[in-house]
Amino acid sequence: MAGGSKVFSVFMLIFYAILLYFIFANTNMIAMYMMGIGMFIEALVNCICTFQSKTK
């Protein structure tokens, strides 16, 4: 994921921990928005990393 970026992995871990809190706090609409945003960000970063030039 994300070319092995540790910073991005920690960011997503914190993001999904907050998402988990919102699920347990029964604020499901905020949790759904966060879930959609999180999945889109991961897909976008993976797409960018996939199509980046492999020769540096």
Secondary structure, 3 states (H helix, E strand, C coil): CHHHCHHHHHHHHHHHHHHHHHHHCCCHHHHHHHHHHHHHHHHHHHHHHHHCCCCC
